[in-house]
Amino acid sequence: MNFYDLFLKPYESYETYQIILEITAAVFGLLSVYFSIKKNIWVYPTGIVSTALYVYILFKFGLLGDMMINFYYTVMSIYGWILWAKNAEDHVHVEVSAATKKDWLVAAVLFALSLIFVMVVYYYKPLIDNQFSTENVNFGLYHLDWANWLDIFTTAIFLVGMWLMAKRKTENWIFWIIGDLICVPMMLYKGLGITSVQYLVFTVMAVIGYLEWKKSRVPNP
């Protein structure tokens, strides 16, 4: 399979506005990661634009887990924006630190709850697909393909990453690296070539972000 079949052919069936929305969401997503690396509060307003657009895009492509995580991103971006604003010495940049044992405990709970919640949503997905009519609907997880299972897993990974980023913990980048790598083939499989390339770039940026934050983090009080 060549480059055209992998990245461009799926877009032949898309509406022009769908392509524009995906490009816009990807650009603002890249800007958000760049500002995050710089520990700059603009990570949040740029991120809100990207995640809000992806809520719509991922819903259209049936990735309910990632759709919900992007809705969560949007909400958490507001929360993170407030936290960063309170802690930014120059109202723009913040200090970062390592995760504590308590942070890891909360992260583990969030990860488990996310897995359960998204699996429940997928269990009832046939009902959603049938416009909430129970007629001829069979509930279960039998309809999931490998991309859907990865979607469930990455949703939990990104949820923890977003929470740790709002808390300004260096380890948030580890979750972004793992999740971004998984999303490269998943988005390509779903026909979202632009988003797939975005996640590949995200992976590289996340490695840079981890190294930058680790170098400049301060001791925990």
SULWO-V483939 format. One record per helix or strand of 3 or more residues. SS is the DSSP state (H for helix, E for strand). FROM is the first residue (numbers start at 0). TO is the last residue. If there is no record, write none. Layout:
((SS	FROM	TO) (SS	FROM	TO))
This chain:
((H	2	12) (H	15	36) (H	41	59) (H	63	86) (H	100	122) (H	124	128) (H	145	165) (H	171	188) (H	192	215))
